[in-house]
Amino acid sequence: MYPIDFFWRAAQRWPDRIAIDTPTERITYRALARRVRAVAAGLVQCDPAPQSRVGICASNSAEHIIVLLAVLACGKVWVPLNPKSTSSEIRRITDTIDASILFVEVGYAALVTDERAQRILIGAADAGGTTLDFLVQAHADAPPPTLDLDGDATQAIKFTGGTTGAPKGVMQPYRAWMANIVNQIHAWSFDENDRYVMAAPITHGTSTYVLPILAQGGCHVIMNGAGASAVRDAFKYRGGTVCFMPPTLVYMLMAIEGVTRADFPQLKRLIYGGAPMPPEKIREVRAFFGPVLGTTYGQTEAPQILTVMRPEDFEDEANWAAVGRCTWYSDVAIMAPDGTLLPPGEVGEVVARGPLVMTGYWKLPEKTAETLVDGWLHTGDRGLFDARGYLYLKDRLKDLVITGGFNVYPIEVENALSQHPAVHESTVFGIPDDKWGESVNAAVQLRPGQQASEAELAAFVRERLGPVQTPKRIHFVNDLPRSPVGKVLKNAVRDMALTGQL
């Protein structure tokens, strides 16, 4: 069985249910399956070789989902190309993977400059070249392709965000996608009544929800526009029940003028990821939305869901700093530098093994060997398990600040700062210091209309964490720099501090 088989079975079981709801079209499972089969047949005709790489550069749309499913259906390798990225970065990726086919939404044509691959345009009826519509019409009666690949064959190559180093192409195998689908369905109890609001990009975390929702006969809701108001409208007027988004978007939803919980009448699960949510923010979110909040912990190297915090886990405030307990098919442990597995309560590196884990980095055997050791994926995160099996993250290994011989975990300082009523968000990092080795620094973005001084915030942290973890410098910024998917770029902030730009 392959990941795409979850969709084929759903299309057979619920042919007349709506699979994709867009602002202009409602697509049934029967119609979606027909289009996916046609595009998959067209891909095989364009390039018969299995496991060849197909890049997709597009915004969230029904067409994007169709192309993604078609790539999965014909045994090729999906490579997402973020349309919010730069042309040079996209070219670096297409050069690295040696793509044979590139699907490009017409509005992003200038971003994708690789002319070696065959280009297929999305959203153009007649653009003087091959289009998605042409493939759908030319292969309208095609049967589903047959696959003959093992579980370690590559389903996708997804490039890491690069916030802590040069991006690497993570090879996600079929077995990882199978494990993710089962884990997502088990964790969130998806069913045929679920309507998933596509707020985050398909090129990133949302991709891990495409097949789990379809497998259960649910529907993907394509928003009318972008931003917090469009998300609110998808819930208020189009029956959204579940969504995955970064914490910053959750906060933006609550900040919409006049918004209330009544604007989300069918909301059952609000899943956040990509960044931590401090305890005080969790309190605010739960007070607004009710007991629907959930989160997962994973990496591109072990997609999305090594651990899960369900809404019921958030009922106990003692769990609010945790990222959940292990999901099915995942073995997560804490490892000492000498390779010893540590007992509950002791801090070390978070490691994982099992079907969810990648096979390696594309054409980077040395990096692969550094990260996959004796079957264990070394995540680069530090954390601990408590006696109940809840995982608590401390920080990235390389983000650990060692000041005066003491270890300071930035996430703990960030959590303390977040409790101050004037602080919207912060990022904490180390700066080389002749006296201390490293000094703790923070960059803080205040809430609109709020004020706070450096001395005030320093005293606030000192009262909660003590002098060692109190930042020596606090820099105020209007906006923290972020990646295209909303993650704060800690390295960029650190570089700005080192060059006197803060």
VEXDREN-2710 file (C-alpha; in Angstrom, 1 decimal):
% VEXDREN-2710
k/r/px/py/pz
1/MET/0.0/0.0/0.0
2/TYR/1.1/3.5/-0.8
3/PRO/0.1/6.9/0.7
4/ILE/-2.0/7.7/-2.4
5/ASP/-4.1/4.6/-1.8
6/PHE/-5.8/6.3/1.1
7/PHE/-7.2/8.8/-1.4
8/TRP/-8.2/6.2/-4.0
9/ARG/-10.1/4.2/-1.3
10/ALA/-11.9/7.4/-0.1
11/ALA/-12.9/8.3/-3.7
12/GLN/-14.4/4.9/-4.1
13/ARG/-16.2/5.0/-0.8
14/TRP/-17.5/8.6/-0.9
15/PRO/-17.6/9.5/-4.6
16/ASP/-20.2/12.2/-4.2
17/ARG/-18.8/13.9/-1.1
18/ILE/-17.1/17.3/-1.5
19/ALA/-13.3/16.8/-1.4
20/ILE/-12.3/20.4/-2.1
21/ASP/-14.3/23.6/-1.5
22/THR/-13.0/26.7/-3.2
23/PRO/-14.5/30.1/-3.4
24/THR/-15.7/29.3/-7.0
25/GLU/-16.0/25.5/-7.2
26/ARG/-16.9/22.5/-5.1
27/ILE/-15.1/19.4/-6.3
28/THR/-16.4/15.9/-5.5
29/TYR/-14.2/12.9/-4.7
30/ARG/-15.2/11.4/-8.1
31/ALA/-14.2/14.5/-10.0
32/LEU/-11.0/15.0/-8.0
33/ALA/-10.0/11.3/-8.6
34/ARG/-10.6/11.8/-12.4
35/ARG/-8.4/14.8/-12.5
36/VAL/-5.7/13.2/-10.5
37/ARG/-5.6/10.2/-12.7
38/ALA/-5.4/12.4/-15.8
39/VAL/-2.5/14.5/-14.5
40/ALA/-0.6/11.4/-13.3
41/ALA/-0.9/9.8/-16.7
42/GLY/0.3/13.1/-18.3
43/LEU/3.3/13.1/-15.9
44/VAL/4.2/9.5/-16.9
45/GLN/4.0/10.5/-20.6
46/CYS/6.2/13.5/-20.0
47/ASP/8.8/11.4/-18.1
48/PRO/8.3/7.7/-17.7
49/ALA/11.1/7.3/-15.2
50/PRO/9.9/6.5/-11.7
51/GLN/11.3/8.6/-8.8
52/SER/12.2/11.6/-11.0
53/ARG/11.7/14.9/-9.2
54/VAL/8.8/17.2/-9.8
55/GLY/8.8/20.7/-8.4
56/ILE/5.6/22.6/-7.6
57/CYS/5.7/26.4/-7.2
58/ALA/2.1/27.5/-6.4
59/SER/-0.1/29.1/-3.7
60/ASN/-2.9/27.1/-2.0
61/SER/-5.5/26.1/-4.5
62/ALA/-7.5/23.1/-5.8
63/GLU/-5.0/22.9/-8.7
64/HIS/-2.1/22.6/-6.3
65/ILE/-3.8/19.7/-4.4
66/ILE/-4.5/18.0/-7.7
67/VAL/-0.9/18.2/-8.9
68/LEU/0.4/17.1/-5.6
69/LEU/-1.8/14.0/-5.5
70/ALA/-0.9/13.3/-9.1
71/VAL/2.8/13.4/-8.3
72/LEU/2.3/11.0/-5.4
73/ALA/0.1/8.7/-7.6
74/CYS/2.6/8.1/-10.4
75/GLY/5.7/7.3/-8.3
76/LYS/7.5/10.5/-8.7
77/VAL/9.1/12.6/-6.0
78/TRP/7.4/15.8/-4.9
79/VAL/9.6/18.8/-4.3
80/PRO/7.7/21.9/-2.9
81/LEU/9.0/25.3/-4.1
82/ASN/7.8/28.1/-1.8
83/PRO/6.4/30.9/-3.9
84/LYS/7.3/33.4/-1.1
85/SER/11.0/32.5/-1.6
86/THR/13.5/34.2/-3.9
87/SER/14.2/33.2/-7.4
88/SER/17.9/32.4/-6.5
89/GLU/16.8/30.1/-3.7
90/ILE/14.3/28.3/-5.9
91/ARG/17.0/27.9/-8.6
92/ARG/19.4/26.5/-6.1
93/ILE/16.8/23.8/-5.2
94/THR/15.9/22.9/-8.8
95/ASP/19.6/22.7/-9.7
96/THR/20.2/20.5/-6.6
97/ILE/17.4/18.0/-7.3
98/ASP/17.8/18.0/-11.1
99/ALA/14.0/18.3/-11.6
100/SER/12.6/16.8/-14.8
101/ILE/9.2/18.6/-14.5
102/LEU/8.2/21.9/-12.9
103/PHE/4.6/22.9/-12.2
104/VAL/4.5/26.7/-11.9
105/GLU/1.5/28.9/-11.1
106/VAL/1.3/31.5/-13.8
107/GLY/1.7/34.4/-11.4
108/TYR/5.0/33.0/-10.2
109/ALA/6.5/32.1/-13.6
110/ALA/9.3/34.7/-13.2
111/LEU/10.5/33.0/-9.9
112/VAL/11.3/29.7/-11.5
113/THR/14.2/30.2/-14.0
114/ASP/15.3/26.6/-14.6
115/GLU/14.8/26.0/-18.3
116/ARG/16.1/22.4/-18.4
117/ALA/13.0/20.9/-16.9
118/GLN/9.7/20.7/-18.7
119/ARG/7.4/23.5/-17.4
120/ILE/3.7/23.0/-16.9
121/LEU/1.7/26.1/-16.1
122/ILE/-1.1/26.2/-13.4
123/GLY/-3.9/28.7/-13.9
124/ALA/-3.4/29.4/-17.6
125/ALA/-5.9/28.1/-20.2
126/ASP/-3.7/29.0/-23.1
127/ALA/-0.2/30.3/-22.5
128/GLY/1.6/28.9/-25.5
129/GLY/2.9/25.8/-23.7
130/THR/1.8/22.8/-21.7
131/THR/-0.8/23.6/-19.0
132/LEU/-2.5/21.7/-16.2
133/ASP/-5.8/22.0/-18.0
134/PHE/-4.3/20.4/-21.1
135/LEU/-3.1/17.4/-19.1
136/VAL/-6.6/17.0/-17.5
137/GLN/-8.3/17.1/-20.9
138/ALA/-5.8/15.0/-22.8
139/HIS/-5.8/12.1/-20.4
140/ALA/-9.4/12.4/-19.1
141/ASP/-10.1/8.6/-19.1
142/ALA/-6.8/7.4/-17.7
143/PRO/-6.7/4.6/-15.1
144/PRO/-4.8/4.9/-11.9
145/PRO/-1.1/4.3/-12.4
146/THR/0.5/1.2/-10.8
147/LEU/3.5/1.5/-8.5
148/ASP/6.3/-0.9/-7.7
149/LEU/8.4/0.8/-5.1
150/ASP/9.4/-0.2/-1.5
151/GLY/8.8/1.7/1.7
152/ASP/12.1/3.4/1.7
153/ALA/11.6/4.9/-1.8
154/THR/11.4/8.6/-1.7
155/GLN/8.0/10.3/-1.7
156/ALA/9.1/13.9/-1.2
157/ILE/12.3/16.0/-0.9
158/LYS/11.5/18.9/1.4
159/PHE/14.2/21.5/2.0
160/THR/14.7/22.7/5.6
161/GLY/14.0/26.3/6.4
162/GLY/17.6/27.2/7.0
163/THR/17.0/29.2/10.3
164/THR/19.9/27.3/11.9
165/GLY/22.1/26.6/8.9
166/ALA/22.2/26.0/5.1
167/PRO/18.9/24.3/3.9
168/LYS/19.2/20.6/3.2
169/GLY/17.0/18.4/1.1
170/VAL/15.2/15.9/3.4
171/MET/14.3/12.7/1.7
172/GLN/10.9/11.6/3.2
173/PRO/10.2/8.0/2.3
174/TYR/6.8/6.3/1.6
175/ARG/6.9/4.7/5.1
176/ALA/7.2/8.2/6.7
177/TRP/4.1/9.4/4.9
178/MET/2.2/6.3/5.8
179/ALA/3.1/6.8/9.4
180/ASN/2.2/10.4/9.3
181/ILE/-1.3/9.7/7.9
182/VAL/-2.1/7.1/10.5
183/ASN/-0.7/9.2/13.3
184/GLN/-2.7/12.3/12.2
185/ILE/-6.0/10.4/12.0
186/HIS/-5.4/8.7/15.3
187/ALA/-4.3/11.9/17.1
188/TRP/-7.2/14.2/15.9
189/SER/-10.0/11.7/15.2
190/PHE/-10.6/13.1/11.7
191/ASP/-13.8/12.0/10.0
192/GLU/-16.0/12.7/7.0
193/ASN/-17.5/15.8/8.7
194/ASP/-14.2/17.6/9.0
195/ARG/-13.5/20.7/6.9
196/TYR/-9.9/21.6/7.0
197/VAL/-9.2/25.3/6.5
198/MET/-6.0/25.7/4.5
199/ALA/-4.4/28.6/6.3
200/ALA/-0.7/27.5/6.2
201/PRO/1.0/26.8/2.9
202/ILE/0.7/23.4/1.2
203/THR/4.5/23.7/0.5
204/HIS/5.0/23.4/4.3
205/GLY/3.1/22.0/7.3
206/THR/-0.3/21.9/5.6
207/SER/0.9/19.2/3.2
208/THR/0.9/16.7/6.1
209/TYR/-2.8/17.1/6.5
210/VAL/-3.8/16.7/2.9
211/LEU/-4.1/12.9/2.8
212/PRO/-5.2/12.4/6.4
213/ILE/-8.3/14.6/5.8
214/LEU/-9.0/13.0/2.4
215/ALA/-8.5/9.5/3.8
216/GLN/-11.4/10.0/6.1
217/GLY/-13.7/11.6/3.5
218/GLY/-13.3/15.1/4.8
219/CYS/-13.1/18.4/2.8
220/HIS/-10.3/20.9/2.3
221/VAL/-11.5/24.5/2.3
222/ILE/-9.5/26.9/0.1
223/MET/-9.7/30.4/1.5
224/ASN/-10.9/33.4/-0.3
225/GLY/-7.7/35.5/0.0
226/ALA/-5.1/35.4/2.7
227/GLY/-4.5/36.6/6.2
228/ALA/-6.4/36.4/9.5
229/SER/-9.7/37.8/8.2
230/ALA/-9.8/35.2/5.4
231/VAL/-9.2/32.5/7.9
232/ARG/-12.0/33.9/10.2
233/ASP/-14.3/34.0/7.2
234/ALA/-13.6/30.3/6.3
235/PHE/-14.7/29.3/9.8
236/LYS/-17.6/31.7/10.1
237/TYR/-19.2/31.3/6.7
238/ARG/-17.9/28.0/5.3
239/GLY/-18.1/25.6/8.2
240/GLY/-14.4/25.1/9.0
241/THR/-13.8/22.6/11.8
242/VAL/-10.0/22.2/12.0
243/CYS/-6.9/24.2/11.0
244/PHE/-3.1/24.1/11.4
245/MET/-1.3/27.4/11.7
246/PRO/1.7/29.1/13.4
247/PRO/1.1/30.8/16.8
248/THR/1.4/34.3/15.3
249/LEU/-1.7/33.7/13.1
250/VAL/-3.7/32.4/16.1
251/TYR/-2.9/35.7/17.9
252/MET/-3.9/37.7/14.8
253/LEU/-7.3/35.9/14.7
254/MET/-8.0/37.0/18.3
255/ALA/-6.9/40.6/17.5
256/ILE/-9.4/41.1/14.6
257/GLU/-11.7/44.0/15.5
258/GLY/-15.0/42.7/16.8
259/VAL/-14.1/39.0/16.5
260/THR/-15.7/36.6/19.0
261/ARG/-15.8/32.8/19.6
262/ALA/-19.1/32.9/17.7
263/ASP/-17.2/33.5/14.5
264/PHE/-15.8/29.9/14.7
265/PRO/-19.1/28.0/15.2
266/GLN/-17.9/24.5/14.0
267/LEU/-14.2/24.7/15.3
268/LYS/-13.2/21.5/16.9
269/ARG/-9.4/21.5/16.7
270/LEU/-7.0/24.5/16.4
271/ILE/-3.5/23.0/15.9
272/TYR/-0.5/25.2/16.1
273/GLY/3.1/24.4/15.2
274/GLY/6.3/25.8/13.8
275/ALA/7.1/27.8/16.9
276/PRO/6.4/27.3/20.7
277/MET/3.4/29.0/22.4
278/PRO/4.3/30.3/25.8
279/PRO/2.1/29.3/28.8
280/GLU/0.5/32.8/29.1
281/LYS/-0.4/32.8/25.4
282/ILE/-1.9/29.3/25.8
283/ARG/-4.1/30.7/28.6
284/GLU/-5.3/33.5/26.4
285/VAL/-6.0/31.2/23.4
286/ARG/-7.9/28.7/25.5
287/ALA/-9.9/31.5/27.2
288/PHE/-10.9/32.8/23.7
289/PHE/-11.5/29.6/21.7
290/GLY/-12.2/27.0/24.4
291/PRO/-10.8/23.5/24.8
292/VAL/-9.8/23.0/21.1
293/LEU/-6.1/23.8/21.2
294/GLY/-3.6/21.1/20.1
295/THR/0.0/20.9/18.9
296/THR/2.5/18.5/17.6
297/TYR/6.3/18.2/17.6
298/GLY/8.3/17.0/14.7
299/GLN/10.8/18.1/12.1
300/THR/11.1/17.9/8.3
301/GLU/13.3/14.9/9.1
302/ALA/10.4/13.3/11.0
303/PRO/7.4/15.1/9.6
304/GLN/5.0/16.8/11.9
305/ILE/4.0/14.3/14.5
306/LEU/6.6/12.6/16.7
307/THR/4.6/13.7/19.7
308/VAL/1.2/15.2/20.1
309/MET/-0.7/17.4/22.6
310/ARG/-4.4/16.9/22.2
311/PRO/-7.0/19.3/23.6
312/GLU/-7.5/17.1/26.6
313/ASP/-3.8/17.2/27.4
314/PHE/-4.1/21.0/27.8
315/GLU/-6.7/20.6/30.5
316/ASP/-3.8/20.2/33.0
317/GLU/-1.8/23.4/33.2
318/ALA/1.3/21.3/34.2
319/ASN/1.4/20.2/30.6
320/TRP/1.4/23.6/29.0
321/ALA/5.2/23.7/28.6
322/ALA/5.2/20.2/27.0
323/VAL/4.9/19.2/23.4
324/GLY/3.0/16.0/24.1
325/ARG/3.6/12.3/24.2
326/CYS/4.8/9.9/21.6
327/THR/2.6/9.0/18.7
328/TRP/2.1/5.6/17.1
329/TYR/5.1/4.2/15.2
330/SER/7.5/6.7/16.9
331/ASP/10.2/5.9/19.4
332/VAL/11.5/9.2/21.0
333/ALA/14.2/9.3/23.7
334/ILE/16.6/11.6/25.4
335/MET/20.3/10.8/24.7
336/ALA/23.5/11.9/26.5
337/PRO/26.5/13.0/24.5
338/ASP/28.1/9.5/24.9
339/GLY/25.0/7.9/23.4
340/THR/23.5/6.7/26.6
341/LEU/19.7/6.9/26.8
342/LEU/18.7/9.0/29.8
343/PRO/15.9/8.4/32.3
344/PRO/12.9/10.7/32.9
345/GLY/13.8/14.1/34.3
346/GLU/17.3/14.3/32.8
347/VAL/18.1/16.8/30.0
348/GLY/19.8/15.7/26.8
349/GLU/19.3/15.6/23.1
350/VAL/16.0/14.5/21.7
351/VAL/16.4/11.5/19.4
352/ALA/13.9/9.5/17.4
353/ARG/13.6/6.4/15.4
354/GLY/10.9/4.5/13.5
355/PRO/9.0/4.7/10.2
356/LEU/8.4/8.4/10.5
357/VAL/12.2/9.2/10.1
358/MET/13.8/10.3/6.9
359/THR/16.2/8.2/4.9
360/GLY/18.7/11.0/4.7
361/TYR/19.6/14.3/3.1
362/TRP/19.7/14.5/-0.7
363/LYS/23.3/14.1/-2.0
364/LEU/24.7/14.9/1.5
365/PRO/26.0/11.6/2.8
366/GLU/28.2/13.2/5.4
367/LYS/25.4/15.3/6.8
368/THR/23.2/12.2/6.8
369/ALA/25.8/10.3/8.8
370/GLU/26.0/13.1/11.3
371/THR/22.2/13.1/11.8
372/LEU/21.3/9.4/11.5
373/VAL/23.5/7.5/14.0
374/ASP/22.8/3.8/14.8
375/GLY/19.2/4.2/13.6
376/TRP/18.5/7.3/15.7
377/LEU/17.6/10.7/14.3
378/HIS/19.5/13.4/16.2
379/THR/17.1/16.3/16.2
380/GLY/19.4/18.9/17.6
381/ASP/16.8/19.8/20.2
382/ARG/17.4/19.5/23.9
383/GLY/14.7/18.3/26.2
384/LEU/13.5/15.9/28.9
385/PHE/10.6/13.5/29.5
386/ASP/8.7/13.6/32.7
387/ALA/7.6/10.4/34.5
388/ARG/4.2/10.5/32.6
389/GLY/5.9/10.5/29.2
390/TYR/5.4/14.1/28.3
391/LEU/8.3/15.7/26.3
392/TYR/9.5/19.1/27.3
393/LEU/11.8/21.0/25.0
394/LYS/14.6/23.2/26.3
395/ASP/16.1/24.5/23.1
396/ARG/18.1/23.8/20.1
397/LEU/21.6/22.6/21.0
398/LYS/23.3/25.4/19.1
399/ASP/20.9/28.0/20.6
400/LEU/22.0/27.1/24.1
401/VAL/23.7/30.1/25.8
402/ILE/26.6/29.3/28.2
403/THR/27.2/32.3/30.3
404/GLY/29.7/32.3/33.2
405/GLY/29.6/28.5/33.1
406/PHE/25.9/28.3/33.4
407/ASN/23.5/27.0/30.8
408/VAL/20.7/29.3/29.8
409/TYR/17.9/28.0/27.6
410/PRO/16.5/30.8/25.4
411/ILE/13.0/29.4/25.4
412/GLU/12.7/29.7/29.1
413/VAL/13.7/33.4/29.0
414/GLU/11.3/33.9/26.0
415/ASN/8.5/32.3/28.1
416/ALA/9.2/34.7/31.0
417/LEU/9.2/37.8/28.7
418/SER/5.9/36.7/27.2
419/GLN/4.2/37.0/30.5
420/HIS/4.8/40.8/30.5
421/PRO/1.6/42.5/29.3
422/ALA/3.5/44.8/26.9
423/VAL/5.4/42.1/25.1
424/HIS/4.0/40.7/21.9
425/GLU/6.9/38.3/21.1
426/SER/10.6/37.9/21.8
427/THR/13.7/36.0/20.7
428/VAL/16.6/35.3/23.0
429/PHE/20.2/34.5/21.9
430/GLY/23.8/34.6/23.0
431/ILE/26.4/37.2/22.1
432/PRO/30.2/36.6/22.6
433/ASP/31.4/38.3/25.8
434/ASP/34.9/38.7/27.1
435/LYS/33.9/38.3/30.7
436/TRP/31.0/35.8/30.6
437/GLY/31.9/33.8/27.4
438/GLU/28.4/34.6/26.2
439/SER/26.0/37.2/27.3
440/VAL/22.2/36.7/27.2
441/ASN/20.5/39.1/24.8
442/ALA/16.8/39.5/23.8
443/ALA/15.1/41.2/20.9
444/VAL/11.5/42.2/21.9
445/GLN/8.5/43.3/19.8
446/LEU/6.0/45.2/21.9
447/ARG/2.3/45.1/21.5
448/PRO/0.8/48.0/19.6
449/GLY/0.3/51.0/21.8
450/GLN/2.3/49.5/24.7
451/GLN/5.5/50.7/26.3
452/ALA/8.2/49.1/28.4
453/SER/11.8/50.0/29.2
454/GLU/14.8/47.7/29.1
455/ALA/15.3/48.0/32.9
456/GLU/11.6/47.1/33.5
457/LEU/11.8/44.0/31.4
458/ALA/15.1/42.9/32.8
459/ALA/13.7/43.2/36.3
460/PHE/10.6/41.3/35.2
461/VAL/12.7/38.4/34.0
462/ARG/15.1/38.5/37.0
463/GLU/12.1/38.2/39.4
464/ARG/10.9/35.0/37.6
465/LEU/14.2/33.3/36.6
466/GLY/17.0/34.9/38.6
467/PRO/20.1/36.9/37.6
468/VAL/21.8/34.3/35.4
469/GLN/19.0/34.1/32.9
470/THR/18.2/37.8/32.9
471/PRO/19.3/39.4/29.5
472/LYS/22.3/41.7/29.8
473/ARG/20.8/43.6/26.8
474/ILE/17.2/43.9/25.6
475/HIS/16.8/45.3/22.1
476/PHE/13.4/46.7/21.0
477/VAL/12.3/46.1/17.4
478/ASN/9.2/47.1/15.4
479/ASP/9.0/43.7/13.7
480/LEU/11.0/40.6/14.3
481/PRO/12.5/39.2/11.1
482/ARG/10.7/36.0/10.0
483/SER/10.9/33.3/7.4
484/PRO/8.3/33.1/4.6
485/VAL/6.3/30.7/6.9
486/GLY/6.4/33.0/9.9
487/LYS/9.2/31.6/12.0
488/VAL/11.4/34.1/13.8
489/LEU/14.8/34.1/12.3
490/LYS/16.9/33.9/15.4
491/ASN/20.2/33.8/13.5
492/ALA/19.2/37.0/11.6
493/VAL/18.4/38.7/14.9
494/ARG/21.8/37.6/16.3
495/ASP/23.6/38.8/13.3
496/MET/21.9/42.2/13.5
497/ALA/23.0/42.5/17.2
498/LEU/26.6/41.6/16.3
499/THR/26.7/44.2/13.6
500/GLY/25.1/46.9/15.7
501/GLN/21.9/47.0/13.7
502/LEU/19.6/46.5/16.8
END
